[in-house]
Amino acid sequence: MEQFERDRTSAAARDAVNQDVELTRQLRLSSTPTFVLNDLLVPGNTPVEFFESVVARVRENSGG
């Protein structure tokens, strides 16, 4: 447990978390999870029917 506490409070851990936070700001992510489908950001509480329609459109647009 001591090792965990040292690692958890280390500068490396703090820097990694800060990088992740900055990336979420840049991408304008506001929920966990958030799914990225091409250029579309979809929050995790979105109905499955929406995902199905987006995936179908992505496949159509990619020729797949």
C-alpha positions in Angstrom: 0.0 0.0 0.0 2.9 2.3 0.7 4.2 1.9 -2.9 0.7 2.7 -4.2 0.5 5.9 -2.2 4.0 7.0 -3.4 3.1 6.3 -7.0 -0.3 7.9 -6.7 1.1 11.1 -5.3 4.2 11.3 -7.5 5.0 14.1 -9.9 4.8 11.6 -12.8 1.2 10.6 -11.8 0.2 14.3 -11.4 1.7 15.1 -14.8 -0.1 12.2 -16.5 -3.5 13.3 -15.0 -2.9 16.9 -16.0 -2.2 15.9 -19.6 -5.4 13.9 -19.6 -7.4 16.8 -18.2 -5.9 19.2 -20.8 -6.8 16.7 -23.6 -10.4 16.5 -22.4 -10.6 20.3 -22.4 -9.2 20.5 -26.0 -11.7 17.9 -27.2 -14.5 19.4 -25.1 -15.3 16.2 -23.5 -17.9 16.5 -20.7 -18.8 13.0 -19.7 -17.3 9.6 -19.0 -17.4 7.6 -21.1 -17.4 9.6 -24.4 -17.2 7.8 -27.6 -15.5 9.2 -30.7 -17.0 8.2 -34.0 -15.1 10.0 -36.7 -15.6 13.6 -35.8 -18.6 13.0 -33.6 -18.3 13.0 -29.8 -21.1 10.8 -28.3 -21.7 10.8 -24.5 -22.0 7.3 -22.9 -25.6 7.8 -21.9 -26.8 8.0 -25.5 -29.4 5.4 -26.6 -28.1 2.5 -28.5 -30.3 3.3 -31.4 -28.4 6.5 -31.9 -25.1 4.6 -32.0 -26.5 2.1 -34.5 -27.5 4.9 -36.8 -24.2 6.7 -36.5 -22.2 3.5 -37.2 -24.4 2.8 -40.2 -23.7 6.3 -41.6 -20.0 6.0 -40.9 -19.9 2.7 -42.8 -21.8 4.2 -45.7 -19.5 7.2 -45.9 -16.4 5.0 -45.8 -17.6 2.6 -48.4 -17.8 -0.2 -45.8 
